Amino acid sequence: MKNLVIILIAILIVTSQCLEIKKNKTNIEQLFIVSYNVENLFDTLNDPYNPSDDEYLPTGKKKWTQKKYEKKLFNLAKVLSSISKTELPDLIGICEVENKKVLEDLILQETLKNANYGIVHENSSDKRGIDVALLYKKEEFNYLSHKNIKVYNGTREILYVKGIVSKSDTLHIFVNHWKSRYPTPKETEHKRIKFAIILRKQVDSILDLNINANIIMLGDFNDEPQNISLENILRATNNRTSKNSYELFNTMYEKDLANKGSYSYNYEWLMLDEIIISQNLLNNNNGFKLDKNTGQIFDRKWILYYNSNKGKYKPQNTYYGGYSDHLPVYLIFEKEN
């Protein structure tokens, strides 16, 4: 009996040690990233330097009142705080904001304020007066620098932000909002190709210095993964096993192949919002890397409008009491300590 007790104690000790080893091996740190075109987030104040904001005044075409503005902020914050059940995003690429003030109002919403977000924003050259921005958790992302990258006159710049996560991993982030598809995708394709050329040059300049750089490109590209600008010019594909470190990985490519999308045109889904990453973030064994899934689309029923006549859904946009005409896309990186 005594020997049996000793054996049982020994088994318990070994089992406990194995569990501890397993626990240590699965001590995973995560990086949660979202890209969201929030559809014309304008305040109700008149900007004399931006005549395009006139329709977003209480007396303007859209009768944009303080009540509507506050509801818009509440709805956007609800979306961003609902993507994950356990945490708020660490980094959020934002498209279509009027100014820094609307971002300050957004991050002070009840469901977001505890994240203590910082803001990176620059006024763009866009004729409509809408900009891109990056929100970041100050405790998770150590901001280093940023700049606006000019593409051509009268359009939005690409926002480049550099910072450090997990105390040692440098991230290069490019927030994009490329030229719209209006009046037709073919007529405007050359303008998005110009964006792709400029962005590709920026990416190459980083990779030339460090082939293992962590680069993230996100935003509303107004093109789908298989379009020329993204697949051929930017060289962003769905190839998970590429040996070419200059080839980029489009995390939304597989969603496009499955006929999923982030934007609906005549009730047909288009995959216009992308999160594209460098090879190191796809295959790195030492730092952050993409988890087993690719990019995801947040498409809960409560942010969608259902047309019973067509039997189809689309994003419930701002002016029908909704959220945005785009759905947010997101992904999670994991780092095993």
SULRAMO-V579613 format. One record per helix or strand. SS is the DSSP state (H for helix, E for strand). FROM is the first residue (numbers start at 1). LEN is the number of residues. If there is no record, write none. Layout:
BEGIN
<<SS,FROM,LEN> <SS,FROM,LEN>>
END
This chain:
BEGIN
<<H,2,24> <E,28,14> <H,51,6> <H,66,17> <E,91,7> <H,100,8> <H,113,3> <E,117,5> <E,131,7> <E,141,9> <E,158,8> <E,169,9> <H,185,25> <E,214,7> <H,228,6> <E,236,2> <E,248,3> <H,253,5> <E,263,3> <E,268,3> <E,273,5> <H,279,5> <E,289,2> <E,296,2> <H,301,3> <E,304,4> <E,312,4> <H,318,3> <E,326,1> <E,329,8>>
END
